[in-house]
Amino acid sequence: MIRLKSKDDILRIRKAGRLVAEVLAALREKARPGVETIELDRLAHSMIVRAGAVPSFLGYGNPPYPAAICTSIDDEVVHGIPGHRRLVEGSLLSVDVGACLDGFHADAARTFAIGKVSPAAEQLIRVTEESFWKGFAAAITGNRIGDVSNAVQAHAESFGYGVVRQLTGHGVGYQLHEDPDVPNFGSRGRGPRIEHGLVIAVEPMINAGGADVEILDDEWTIVTRDGSPSSHFEHTLAVTEDGPVVLTVE
């Protein structure tokens, strides 16, 4: 069931979103060659807790997710678990952050270039972000979720990239994951109707190669089946009478 949010709810989600954005900004500065991903997790956890919030991901799911953030490197699409791997020059690092503040969740992700990366990697990061903004522009009252999905898919596939099917964006706010699912592929005019008060996380997950993915033995980390690099970009947004508004910004 889709639960629309009041103006007060959206203000509260925006507060959680501001914290998520601040954490991502700090992680962008910290993410350098030689840094262990566990160091990024400790920084994020500390910032979230100091703000009086709770990491949305920690303990989530079955098996319980063991960290505050997700750190996915190169061919890891999402849900990479922080550990003692050191970041390497030329890699892509996707970081996903969620925080619950005063009972409201916000969720956002970025892919960072570690040091100097190839032009192909730079393009993948850029197109993934552009795909989000294409979907964002379609998130208006009267449209359907399929309009958002199709906008993401059309832009990413115009560059020959694979759009992940098995994972989707989602409603967010009262819980970390709510209805509706927001796929990154689909047909215009299909899916639930978009109304003001809808709060969703739109999150293109785009592969340089094929769209197929698989899960590793840790039961969390999802990788591209063909070993190609992947990029992830996500914001939490609210649909208002004046159009869509990003909530995960400082």
C-alpha positions, 0 to 999 in steps of 0.5 A: 500500500502506498502511503502518501506523506503530509507536508510535515512528514516531508519536512521531517524526511528532508531533515533526515535527507540533509544528514544523509547528504552531509555524510555523503559529502564527508565520504567523498572527501575521505574516499582516496587511494589507500583508504579501507572501506571500513574507515568510511563506514566508521565515519558515516556511523559516527556522523549519523549517531552524533546527529541523533539518528540511526543508520537505516541499513545497520541490522536491516534484512535477513541476514542482518546487514552488518554495517552503516553504509554500503561500499561497492567497488567496480563490478559490485553493483550495490550492497557491498559490505565495508571491510579491510579492502583498500581503495585503489587508484582508478576504481569506482566506489558506489556508496549508499547511505540511509539514516532514520531521524525522528522516525523518518528515513532518507536514502541516497547513493553516489559513485565516486571516482577513486583518483584518476579514472578512465574516460569510460568510467567517467562517462558511466558515472555521468550517464548514471546521474543523468539517468536519475535526473531524467527520471526525476523530471518525469515524477510529476502529479498525473504521471505514472511510475512507468514514466519515471522508469522509462525515462531512466532506461531510455537514457542509459540504454542510449549509451549502450549500458545495461540497466539492472532489472532485479533491483529497484528504487522504492518508496521511503519515509516511514520505513526504509523500503515502502511501496511502490517499487520504482524500477529503472526500466519499464513502459510509459503510462504503466504502474501506480499513478503519481500523486503529490505527497509521494516520496520515493527513492529513485536509484539508477543502477547502470552497468557498463556491460550487460544487465545481468547480476548475481549475489555473492556468498555473503548474501548481500553483495550484488555484482555484474555477471559479466564483471563489467563496472557498475555505477549507482546514483540515488536521491530521495525525492518528494512529489509536490504540487509544484513538482518533484523536490530532492530531499537528500541535499545539504 
